[in-house]
Amino acid sequence: MVKNKKLILFLVILFAVLYLIINAIISLPKNKKYERTIFLGSSTRVNVSNDIKVYNEDVELTKLDVKILFKDEFIDGYISTAQEETSGIVNTCYAYNDGGDYLILDSVLIAHTPDISIKVKDKNTNESENIEEVYRFANSQNISFSQDLILDYMEISNLDVDNDGKDEYIYSVGLVEDAEEYVSLVFMKKDDKYILIDREDSEYQGMPNHSLRFFNLIDFDNDGNYEFVVSKLMSEYGPDYYQLYKFNSNSFVSIE
């Protein structure tokens, strides 16, 4: 009888230990290892370990320590995800300061791991309805638009791209052509010369399938040269992905 009691006690202790071990494993942070990584929005990651690599992922993050752009400066904090279906992805990213307070950001999340530093340009952005600017751009690029062209949106960002004391102007434009085609453009006006950054064409069924908007200039690899970042909305409800471009003084090259 004594042996049976000892056996039962041993099994109870064994199961309790196994339960604690399993519970500890489940509770472990689910973050994969991130090094020299910048986070844009909830899905886009930019790695600068060797050269610049851009990728999109929809993964769970739990209290990942980062530097967060908040009120024009980078502060210590962390990012975590919550599962939401409304943004076109499952894991939506939220930012918190190092005290655990939720941060209401001025724009989309920009954060990076503590082992690197990045720089973000100041910019001003205003809305416009001057579709003639689109036609002037199109003429300079030998692009022919139909007469049935409706301006959906136009945003103009001005900032000093090359630090020469003069602002350049970057246009983000959405157009409905012939009531069934949607054209989204991002282009730069520099010294009265127009330069295309990107273009996206898609079907129009009452709303755009894809639309592009200039996001910002960011020096990701701290070499003094800023990369151009463009957001790409994949549908009415998202997700937003971010694409990077280098400017070689005459044209833009996409960074993959």
N, C-alpha and C positions, 0 to 999 in steps of 0.2 A: 504493500500500500504506500509506504514511504517512497519507494522507487518511482511509483506512478505519479505521486505528487511532484517529485523532483523533475520528472520528464515533462509533466504538464507545465511546470514553472519555466523550465528551459525553453519549451516551445513558445510560450507566451512572450518571454524576453526576446527570443529569436525573431518572432513576427513583428514585435515592436521596433526592434533595431532595423529590420528590413523596411518597415513602413517609413521610418525616419530617413533612411538612405534614399528611398524612392522619392519621397517628398522633397528632399534636398536637391536631388537631380532635376526634378520638375521645376523647382524654384530658381534654378541657376539662370543668369541672364542669357537671353537668346541672341545676343549680338555676335555677329561674326567679327573677325579682326579687321579693323579699319586703320590704315596708316596713310598719311599724306593725302587725305581725301577731303573734298569739298562737297557739301550737300546743298543742292538747289531744289527748293520745293520738297515734295514728299518722295519723289521717285528718281531724280537725276543725281548721279554721283560723278564727280570728276576726280580722277586719280593722277597725281603728278610725281609718282615714284621715279620714273625715268623720263618719259615724255608725257604729254597730256593725253589721257584716255577718258572718253566719255561713255557712260553706260547708264541704262535705266533698269531699275529693279523695284519690285513691290515686296518688301520684306518687313518683318516685325523688328522693331528696335526697342530696347528697354534701358532707359537711363544711360545713354551713350554720352560720355563727357566730350564737349566740344566748345569752341568759341563761337558765339552767336552775334551776328550784326544786329544791334539794337540801339535805336536813336543815334545813328551815325558813328557808332564805335563797337568794337568787338568786346564782348564781355564773357566771363566764365559762366557756363551753364551746361545743360544737357538736353538731348532730344529723346522723345519716346513716341511710339505710334499707338494709335487707337484704331480699331477696325470700324470703318465706315464705307458704305457702298456709294455714297452720293457723289464722290469726286472722280469716279471712274477707276479707282484703285481700291484695294481692301485696306491697306495700312496707311492711314493719314498721319503725317508727322506733326508734332507739336513741340514747342520750345519752352524751356523753363530756366530761370536763373539758378545759381548754385544754392539758393535757399529753398528751392522747390516751388517758387511762385511762377504761375503761368504767364508767359510774355505775349502781349498783344503787339505783333510786329507791324511796322509801317508798310511793309511790302511782303513779298514771298520770302520764305526762309532762305537765308544765306548763312551757312555755318561751316566750320572746318575743324578737323582734328587738331589737337594742341601742338603737334609736331611740325606744323608749317604756319606761314602767315600769308595773307593775300591782301590786295588793295582793291577798293571799289571806287569808281569815279562818281563824283557828284553830277547830277543831271537835273534838268527841268523838262517836264513833259506837259504838253497842252493839246487839247482837241482842236480839230479844224474841220471845216466843210469845204475847203478850197479844192475842188476836184480838178481845176485847171493845172494844179501842180502835178497831178497824176498824168495828165496828157503831155505836159512838158517832159516829164521823165520818160514816158512811153516813146515820144518822138526821138529823144536822144538815144534810145536803145533799139530803134527800129521795131518797136512793138506796136501792133495794130489792134486797137480795141473797137468794138462796135459802137454805134451811136446810142444803143440802148444799154447804157452803163449807169448803175446806181451806186453811189457811195454809201457803204454800210458803216464804216468808221475810218477815221484818220487821226493818228496821234503823231505829234512832232516833238522829238526830244532834241534839245540842243546841249552840247557839251564840247569841251576842247579835247578832241581826239588825240592830237599830236603835240600838245603842249606848246603851241606857237602863239598863244594869246588870242587866237580867233576860234570862235565856236563853229563846229560842223553841225549839220541838221540831219537827223535820222527819222525817216518817215515809216510808219507802220500803217498799212492800208488794207481795207477789206472792200471788195467790189463784187456786185452782182451783175453779171453780163448776160444779156438776152433772157433774163428771168430764170435761167436754169444752170448757169455756170457760176462758180464762185472762185474768185482770184484773190489771193492774199499776197501782198508784197511788203518787203522791207528793203529800203534803199537809203543811201546816204547822199547828201548834197554837200560837196566840198569845193569851194572856190568856183561856184556856178557850174560844176560838173556833177552829173548824176552817176552813181555807181550802185549796181544791184547787189544786195547782200543775199537775199533768198526770195524764192517765189514758190507758192503752193497753189495748184489748181485742183478743184474738186467739184462734185455735183452739188447743186443747190436745190434743196427741197424745203424751202421755208426757213432754213437755217444753214449756216456753213458746216461742212463736215470737218474741215481743217482751217485754222486761221493762225497767222503769225503775228507776233508783236515783239518789237525790240525791248529787251529787258534791261541790260546795263553793260558797261565796260568793266571787266574784272581782270586784274593781273593775277592769274592763277599760279604761275611758276616763279613769281617774284623776280622777273628778268627786266622789268621796266617797260615791257610791251604789253598793252592791254588786249585781251581777247574780247570780241563782240559776242554777246549772249542774246539769243533770240528764243522766246518761248513759242512752243507749238501746241495749240489746243487741239486735241484729237477729236473732240465732238462737243456738243453743247454742254455736256456735263463733265468733260475732262476725259482722261487726265491731261495735265500740262507736262510736257517734256521740254528740256532746254538743250539747244544746239549751240555749238561754239564755232567761231570763225576767226581766222587771222586775216589781217589787212596788209597787203604787200605794197602799198602805195598806189596801186592801179586797180586791183581787184581783190575779191574776198575768196578765201579757201576754207572749206569746211574741215573741222577737226573731228575725226571719227573716234 
